[in-house]
Amino acid sequence: MLCSSSFHTSSIRNVPDSEKHAVEVEYGLVPKPYGSTLEIDHIVSLELGGSNAIANLYPEKAAARPGFHVKDKLENAAHAWVCQGKISLRAAQQKIATNWEAFYKLVYGTAPVG
């Protein structure tokens, strides 16, 4: 299903503000709209079979080095690797959940920057 041409995360990406605020509280942040400076991101991306459950969400700053835009790039590449048979879905999920920066280095051959 994840590799089907009809698969799109937009229909399942809905995380209500109340859930985002609960995640912010879990991580010791003030629950509020952070705009483009912070994203409530998926630990295991939806592209890799992750869910919108609070246990799979965490706050990620855009200005962090590396920030959420860099991880988004990895999520897309990891999805492609799974669909191309370069890595199993389970292995991709484990790698992105445990150390996504090391997984980025495996995929791109260099440490994530930016």
N, C-alpha and C positions, 0 to 999 in steps of 0.2 A: 504494500500500500504506500509506504513512504517513497518508493521510487516510481510510482505511477505518474504519468504526465498530468493527470488530473489532481494530484496532491498539491494543495496550497495551504500554508499555515494561517492565512488571513481569517479563515472561517473558525479557527480554534484558538486564536491568539488572545481572545478577550479575557483580560485580567481586570476586574473592577477596581476602582480607586480604594474601596474598603480593604480589599485583599493586598493591594500595594502598600497601603498604610500599615497593615498588620505586619508585613515583611519589614518595613522600615523600623517599626517598634522592636521586632525580634533582633534587629542588628543595632539597636541603641540610637536610632535616628529619630528626629522629630517627624511625626507623620504630617506631611504637607506636600503640595505640588512642587517639584523641583525643576520643572521645565526640562530643558535639554541638557542640564548639568548632571543628571542622574537618571539611570534607567533601572527599573526593576526587571532584571534579566533572568533567563532560565539557566540553571546550572547545566542541565542536559537540554539542549535546544529542542524545540518542537520538530525541527527537521530531522532530528535523531530519535524521535519517539518520546521526548520528554513531555511533561504535563504542566498544567497551570497550577498545580498544587503548591501551597505555601512552602513545603519542604523542598521544592525544586526551584525556588525563586530566591534571588538575593539582590541587594542594591549594588550597582556598578556605576562608578563615576565616569563621565565622558573625559574628564581631564586627567584621569589616572594614566600612568605610563606602564603598560599599555591600557587603553580605555576600551569601552564596550564596542567601539567601531572595529577595532582590531579583532576582537573575539567573534564579532558577526561575520567577518571575512573567513575565519577558521570554520565556523559552523557551516557555511555554504560549501567550503572545500571538503569538509568531513562528510557531508551529505553526499557529495559527488563521489567520494572514495567508496562509501558504502554501496552506492548504486552501481559502481563500476566493479565491485567485488575486490577492491584493493584492501579492504579491512572489514571485519565483521561488524554488524550493528552493535553487538554487545561490547566489543573491544573499543569502538569509537565512543560509546557512552561512558565506559569506564575511564578512558583517557581524558575526555573533556571534563568529566566530573572531578577527577583527582588532581590533575595538573594540566590545565588547558594551555599554559605557556610552553610546557615541554612538548605537548601534542602539536602545537603550532610549529615548533622547531622541526619536528619529525615531518610534518606536511610540507613546509616551505624551505627547510634546510637552513634557516636562520632564526634567531630569537625575535619575538615580536617587538616592534617599536611603534611609538606614536600613540 
